[in-house]
Amino acid sequence: MQYTLRLRQLGLVLLVILGLFGCKSEGPTDYDEPVIYDISSPMLVFDLRDSQGNDLLSEDNPEREELLKSLHIKYEGKTYPVVISDKPIKGELRHLPAFFSGFHYAPLYYGEDKREVRLKFGALVGYKNASHRVEFVWASGQTEVITFDNTIVWRKNRIEDIKWVFTLNGKVIPSEVITLVRPEQR
C-alpha cells in the first residue's frame, strides 16, 4: 500500500514536470506567424468658433445653415463642399475598413443623453506613410492650411510605432480635432 502511494506521487510529479517543460514557447519573439494590422485612418474633425469663442455649429446658431453652405475644402486638386445630413450617426464604432467620405456635417449620438454635431473630412490614408495637405476655405475666401503626416515604423515585420502629426497654418496641434476661428467679417 505504501509502495502504491509513493508510485502515484512520483507519477504525479513527473506529469507536472512534463506539463511545465514539455511545450516549446518562444513568446513575443516568435515572428513566424503573420499578424494582420488594422491601422485606423483619421478623420479631420472641425470645431468652428467666432472671435468671442461661440460655437458656430451649435443648433442655436441661426447662421449655421448659411455658414455650412459657404464652406469648402480643397484636397488633392479637388474641391469638396459640405454635405449636410440630418441622419444621426450612432457612436463611432467601425465595422468596416475606413473609406474616404469627403466633407460632411451630421449629428452624432453617444447614447440617449449626449448629442454632438460634427463637421468632418476624410478618412485620410492611415495604413501607410503619407503626407496630406488640406485647405479649409471660409466664405470670405480666407484659407486655413491643415497638414497631416502619418509615419509607421516597422521592425521585424511588426509595427513598433505609429506617429500622427497635425499642423494648422504651420503650427503643430495636439489632436485631429481642429478648432478654427472664423475670420472677422468686413
N, C-alpha and C positions, 0 to 999 in steps of 0.2 A: 504494500500500500504506500509506504514511504517512497519507494522507488518510483512508482507511477506518478505520484505528486511532483517529484523532482523532475521527472521527464517532461511532464506537462509545462512546468515553469520554464525549463530550458527551451522547449519548443516555442513558447510564447515570447521569450526574449529574442530568439532567433528570428521569429516572424516580425517583431518590431524593428530589429536591426535591418532586415531586408527591406522593410517598408520605408525606413528612413533613408537608406543609402542605395536602394535598388533603382531609383529613377534618375535619369540624367536631366538636369535642368540648367540652362545657361542664363536664365533670367533675362534682364533687359538688354544684354549684349548680344543676344541671338538675333541677327539681322537676316536670316534666311527666309522668313515669312513675309510676304508682301503686305503692306499696310495701305489702306485707302484713306486719303485725307479729304475732309470736307472743309475747305477753306472758304469762309464766308466772303461775299462780295459786298462792300459797303454801299450804303445809300447816303447821299448828302442830304441832311435834314436841315431845313432853314427855319429860323426864328426871326421874324421881321418886327422891328420896333421903330417908333418915331423918336425924335430927338429928346422927348421927355421920358422915354422908356416904356411907353404904352404899347401893348401887343396889337400889331396891325392885323393879325389873323384871327383875332377874337370875334366870336359871333355877335358881340355887342358893337363892333365897329361898323357903322353904316357905309363906309367907303371900301369895305373888304372886297366885294364883288368887282368893283371898278378897278381896284388895285390889282387883283389877280389877273384880270383880263389884259392888263397893261404890261405884265412881266413876261420875260422870256429868258432862255438860256442858250448860249452858243457853245457847241461842243463838237469837235472833230469836223468842222466845216458845215454843220447843220444848225438850224435854229429850232428850238423847242418851246412853243408857248405852253402855258399852264393848262393842263386838262383837269377840269373841276368835276369831282364825283360826289354825289350825295350818298353813295353806298358806303356804309361804315366798314372799316377793316377791323375785324375782331382779333385782338392780340397780334403778335408778330412772330408766330412760330412758323418755321419754314419746313414744308413737307417735300418740296421740290427744289431742284437747283435754282439758284438766283438767275433772273433774266433781266435784260435791260427794259425798263418800262417807261423811260422818258421822264418828263417833268409833270408831277401831278399833286393835286391837293385833295385830301379826303379826311373825314373824321376817323379817329382811331379809338376803339374802346378797349380798356384794360379791365373789364369787369362791369358790374352793374352801375357802380357809382363814379368811376373815373373815366372821363371823356377828354380827349385831347384832339386837336386838329393839327395835321402835319402837312407841310409843303416839302416834297421830296424830289430828288433827282437821282437816277441810277437804275439798276445797280451797276457799279463800275467793276471792272475785272479785278478780282482779288486773288485768283488762284495762280498767278504768275507775276514776276517782277514787271512793273508797269508804272508809267507816269501819266497823269491826266491833267489837262488844263480845261477848266470850266469858267465861262464868263456869264455872270448873273447880270442882266440888264434891267435897270429900273425904267419907269415910264419916261423920266427926264432924259434918258439916254446914258446916264452915268453907269459905268461898268465896274463891278466888283470881280476880281480875278481870284479864283479858288484853284489851288493845285492839290493833287493827291498823289503821293508816291507810295508804292507798295513794294516792299523788299522781303523776299523769303530766303532764309539762309538754310541750305541743306547740308547735312553731314552724314555720310554713310547711308544714303537713301532714307534718311529721317529728317523731319523738319526740326531744326534747332531753335529758330526764332522767326517771327513774323513782325515786321515793323510797318506801321501805317503813319505817315506824316502828312498832315493837312496844313495848308497855309491859306491865309486870306490877305490879299494885297501884299504878299511878300513876308508876312509875319506868321510864324508857326502858331496854330491854335490847338488847344488840348483835346478836342474830340471831333467827331463827324457832325455834331450839331453846330451849325454855323449861325451866329447871331449877326444880322445885318441891320444897320441903322439907315432908314430912308434919308436920302439927301434932302436938304431944305428945299422946298418948292418956291420958285421965284415967280 
